[in-house]
Amino acid sequence: MSFSTVSALSPLDGRYAAKLAALRPLMSEQGYMHRRVQVEVAWFIALSDCGFAEFKPLTPGARKYLMGLVANFAEADAIAIKEIEKTTNHDVKAVEYWIKSKFEARPELLAAAEFVHFACTSEDINNTSHALQIQAARDKVMLPALDGLVAKLREMAHQFADVSMLSRTHGQTASPTTVGKEIANVAVRLAKAREQIAGVQLLGKMNGAVGNYNAHMAAWPDFDWEGFSRKVVETPAPLGLGLAFQPYSIQIEPHDYMAELFDAVARADTILIDFSRDIWGYVSLGYFKQRLKKGEIGSSTMPHKVNPIDFENAEGNLGLANALLRHLSEKLPISRWQRDLTDSTVLRNIGVAFGYATLAYASLMTGLGKLEINEEAIADDLDASWEVLAEPIQTVMRRFGVQGAYEQLKEVTRGKTVTAEALHGLIRSLEIPEAEKERLLAMTPASYIGQAAELARRI
């Protein structure tokens, strides 16, 4: 069977392939190989500048050529590396051999070929490559998607700041709010979660087989290998890697920063699951309508249906993302003694977790773009819920020392259909100042929104 989007095992590379075009070059195996080449080249060039008699500084032409291997890395190069791996049965060694194969027509580089992957363990290359992949995916795909959602939510919060809406605590009628304020709640939560994702330091180590620079010291015992490693890791690309230096490790970087990052992404995803379910509920109540798309079908048998599919799709994919992210954050920081291989296959699924999250963010943006507020339905709901004014009435009664205020309102309203007339009759009978009676009589469920509108506009 030839591979295509309909024969793909994963829907990320099948049904949803087009929606993940920005993520695929970064988190695919080709993206992994690309970063490995980047790390090997950065290490090789930096070694040439160490002052070793055996490895003279590279000429500008050689440096430019090596940088070109990174900048111009393409699918054909990844396939060539896979061919080498068929013989080596070792993916990092295949990258090393591919780089060396590019030296054959260049005597200067060929003479220094043994300094490719010099004193490195495979994990020196792999851990930094994963960090570079994550850096690119976070900064170029995921954060921009979250920024787009925050901006859209902020826009909606301002747009609907004054649209009064009935709250529903425990699913029951409760003190009114505004549509904008409820959206603002999510925008603020998501913005904070986004900052936590952005704030995680991405670490890299290049310290050898068990983290002690053993091979390095054997070659040049008087050289500051830790300082050199730090410089390569922390110097911005393309001369270095632009990561934070990890000074202590076993053979592998401990992956604690990954767990921190994946937990932060999962937290943002959880906020959006909560939001997706709430919007789904508001669509069900008729508070929002969805713009129709010509030719689209909501049900194979019920022609009238316009389903909230984008929010359902988002909820499902966010759940898948979080299942993977939580496994990654729980598993990756654990390694038997100085190294076991259980992390290797798991790490290859970071792109899958990010893929489901990215897909969900896109679905939410699409869904939000289709929403149209139904102010009439929202207003009708409020007008049928005069019982929510029991709260302000009893609170004013308490202010003026009316005994048993809460109990009086409970007796009149709890579990009953409450009318404006009934509440107004109660208000007129209260022993409180006339000005306060008039203020309460003028109040409606739609006007009883506290600072909701102001809070919505503030974000």
N, C-alpha and C positions, 0 to 999 in steps of 0.2 A: 504494500500500500504506500503510495506517495504521500508525503507530509503536506497537509494544507490546513487551513483554519477549521475545516469540518472534520478532519481526522486527528486533530490535536487532542491529547489526553486531558490537558488542563484547559478550562474555559478562558483562562487569561491569555493563552496563545491561540485560542480558537474563537469562540463567539465574541470575546471582548478584545481581540488582538488590536484592532484599530484604536481603541480608546487608551491603550497603554504604550503607544509608539514612543512617547518621550522617556518612559522608564526602561524600556527594553534594552537600549544600547548601554545603559549604565549598570543594570543588575543581572544581565544575562551572562552565560559563560564567556561569551566574547568580551563583554565588559570586564569580567574578572581577569581574563588574559591580558587585556589592554592595560589594566592597572599593574599587573605583575611586570609587564615590560617597562612601564613607567618607573617602578621601584628599582628594578635591576639596573636600568640606565642611570637613574639618579645616584645610586650607590657607586656604580662604576666610574662615573665622571668625578664624583667627590673623592674617590680613592686616588685618582690621578693628581689631585691637588694637595695630597698629604705630604709631599716632599720625600717620598720613598725613592731611593736610587733605582730600584727595580721597576718603577712605574712612573715615568716622566709625565708632566702635565700634557694633556691632549691639546692638539692644535685647534684653532677656531673651526677649521673645516671638519675635523672629526667630531667636535661637539655638536655642530650644526647637523651633521649626518645622523648622530645618535638621537638628537631631539626630534628629528624627522621620523625616526622609527616609531616614536611615541605619537607624534602629532598626526601621522598619516596611517596609523594602524587601522586595518580594515578587515572585513569578513574573510577575505582570502588569506590574510595572515593568521587569523584564528584557525582556519581549516588546515593550514600548513603545520601549525603547532600540534593540532590533533593527530595529524599523520605521524609526526615524530613520536607522539605519546603512544602510538600503537606498538612501537619498538621499546621505548623506555618503561612503559607502564607506570610512569611517574610524571604528573602534570607539570610540576615546577621544573624538573630537569628538562622537560621538553621545551619550556620557555627559554631556559639557559642555552640549549643547543640551537634553538631558532635564532637567538641573538648572535651567537657565535657564527652561524651560517651566513649572517649578513656582513661578516668581517672579511670574507674570503677574497674579495677584490681590493681590500684596503690594507696594505702592509702595516701601517701604523697601528691599526686596531687589532689585526691578526696577531701581532707580536705581544699584545697585552691581553689576549683572549682569556687567559687563566684568571684574570682579575674580575671576570664576570662571575657573579655569585660568590665572590671571595669571602671566606669565613662565615658565610650565611648558612643558617638552617632554613629549610623550606618555610617554616613558620615566620621567619623574619620577612619573607616576601609576602606570604599569605595574609598575615594579620594587618599589615600596612595596606595591602590591596583591598581587603574588605573595608577598612576604614575609609579609604578613598572612594570606594563604591558608595558606601553609606553617605559620605559627605556630599557627593554629587546628587544622589537621589533625594536626600533631605533638602539640600539648598536649591536645587533646580526644579524639582517636581513637587515634593510633598508640602514644603512650606509655602510656595506660591499658591498651591491649591487651597491650603488652609487660610491663607491671607485673603483669597478670593471669597471664601465662605464668610469670614469675619466681616469683610467689607459689605457683602450683600446683606448680612444680618443687621449690620449697623444702619444701612440704608433703609431697610424695612422697619427697624425700630423707630427711626425718625419719621418715616412716612406714616406710620400707624400709631404714633405716640398718643394721639388724642382719641383714638377709637376705643370707647369703653367696651369692656367684655366681662362676662360673668366668669368668676373663678370656680374651680371645682376641686375642693380638697376632699380626699377620700371618695371622689366621684360625685360628691353632693354639692349643691349650690353653696357658694361662699362669697366673701367680700369681693366686690368687683375690682378689676385691674384694667389695663388697656392692652390691646394686642401688641403695641409697640414695646411696652414694658416687659411682656413675657418673652419677646424676641430678644430684647436687650439683655435679659438674664443669661441667655444662651451665648450671645455674642461676647459678653464679659468673661464667662467661663472658658469659652473656646480660645479667646485671645490669651488668657493666662496659660492655658495648656500649650498653646503654640509657642510661647516664650520659653516654657520649660523644655520643649523639644529642641528649640534653637540653642538653648544654653548648655546642652550636654557637650562636654569636651570629648572629641574623638581622638583616641590614643593609638600610638604605634610603638612597637619595640623592635630593636634590631641588635640583639645581644647574644645571639648564638644558640647552641643546642639546648642549654639548660639555663640560660639567662646570666651567665657569668663571664662572657667574652673569652672562653677557654681557648678556642682556635685562634682568635685574634691575638691574644697575648703570646701564644706559641710562636706566631709569625714575627711580631714586633712587640716585645715585652715592655718597651719604654714609651710606647705611644699611648696617648690619651684616647683610648677606644670609646669610652663612655661619652666623652665630650664630642668626639667625632660623630657617634651615633645620634646623639641629641641634635647636633647641627643638621644632619641629613633629614631627620624626622621633622624638625621644627621649621627649617628654612622654607619659605613659600615656594610653591611650584612656579616654574619648571625646574629650578635648580635643586629644590628639595621637595618634601612631600606636603608641607603645610599642615601637619598634625601636631597634637600634644605628645610630648615624650613620656613613655612609660619606663621608669628606671628599674622596676622590680617585676620579674616574671619567672615562670618556669619555662619550658620550651615554648609554650603558647602565651600570648597576651591573655590576662585573666578574663577578659570579656565582661568585666563589671560595668564598664561604660556602655556596652551594648545593652545590658539588662536595664540600665537606667534609661537609655533612649527608648527601648521597646516598651517599657512601662509607661513612659511619658506619651508615646504615640497611642498606646492602648487607652490611656486616660482621656485623651482627646476623642478617640473613637467612641468611648463609652458615653461621653457628653453628647455626641452626635446620634448615638442609638436612642438616647433619651429624647432628643429633639425630634428624630424621625417618628418615633411612636406618638409623641404629642401632636405633631402636624397631622399624622394619620388620623388621630382621634378628632381633631378639629375639622378635617375634611369630612369625616363621618357625620359630625354634628351639623355640617352645612355652613360652618363659619368661613370656609374657603371653598371656592370653586376652582376647577382646573381648566385652563385654556385648551380648547380642542385642537387636535392636530389632524389635518385632512388625511383620510385614508386609514387612520388608526382605529383599531377594534379593541374594545374593553373586555368583551366576553364572546366566546364562540357561540353562545346560545341566547344571551340577554343583550339585545342591541342598545339598550339605554345606558349601559354602564360606562363610567369614566373612572377607572381605578387609580388609586394613588401609587402607581407602580414604581415611580422613582424613589419614593421614600421607603417602600418595601424592599426594593433592590438594595438601597443603601444600608438598611438595617441588616439584611442578610449578609452582605459582603463585609460590613464592619464586624459582625460576629465571627466570620471566618478569619479576618485579619487578626482579631484579638485572640482567637484560639491559638493561632500560630505564634503571635508575639509573646503570649504568656508562656508557651512552651520554650521559645527561644530564651526568654529572660530567666526561666527557672533552670534550664539545662546547661546553657553555655558557660556559666561561671564555675561549673563542676568539671574537674579533670582528675583522673586517678594519677597519683604521684606526679611525676614531672611531665606526663603527657599520655593521653590516650586519644584514639581517633574518632570518638563519638561526636565530637564537635564538627568534624569536617563535612559530613553529609548534611548535618543540620544547618550549618552556615549557608549552604547553597540554596536554602529556602527563604533567606531574608527578602529576596526580590519577590517571592510569592506573597509573603505577608504585606509588603509594601504595595504590591500590585492590587490586592483586594481592598486595601485602604484607599488607594488612589482612585480606584474604580468607584468606590462609594462616595468619595468627595465629588466626583464628576456627576454622579447620579443626583446628589443633593442639590448641586448648582442647577441642574436641568429642572428638577422638581420645583425649586424655589422660583425659577423663571416662569413657570406655568401658573403659579398661584394667583388667584384673584380674590380679593376679600369680598365677603357677602355681608355688608353692613346691616342689611335688613334682617337677616337671620340672627345676627348677633344682638341687634336691638330688640327683637321679639323675645329672645331668651331672657334678656335683662328685664323687660317689662312684665314678664311672667314670674319674676322672682323677688317680689317686694319683701319677702321674709329676710333678705340680707340686710335690711335696714334695722333689724332688731339690734345689731351690734352698735351702731352709732347712737341709737336712742338710749339704750341702757348705759352706754358710756357717759353720755351727757347727764343722765339721771344720777349716776354715781358722783359726777362732778359736784352736783348740788345737794348731795347727801340724802337722796331719796332712798329709803331703806328697801332692801329686797329687789333692787332694780333688775338684776340678772334673772332672778326667779320669776318676776312679773312678765318679762319678755319671753322667757322660756314657756310659760303657761300659755301665752297668746300665740306663739309661732311654731313651736317644735312639732314637726310632723304634720303640720296643717297647711292648707292653701291660704296664703295671706294676701289680702287686698290692700290697695292704697287707702281705701276708705277706713278699713279697720285700724290701720296704723295711725291714720290722722285722728281718728276718734280717741285713741289712746294718748296721743301727743297732747291733744287739747285738754285732756283731763289731768295732766301732770302738774305738780306744784313746782314749777321752774319759771324763771323769768320769761316774760312774753317774747322778748327778742330771740331767746333761744328756741321757744316754741315755733316762731316764724321761720327760723333757720332750718329746723328739722322738718317743718311742713313743706319747705321748698325743695328739700332733698329728694332725689330719685335714685334708683339703682344705678343709672347711667352717670349720675354726677358724683356718686360716692366712690371716688377713685384715689383719694389721698394724694400722694405725690407721684403717682404712677407716670403721668405724662412728663413731668419734669425729669424723673429718673431715666425715662426712655430717651429723651433728647440729650441727656448729659454725656452719653457714651461717645 
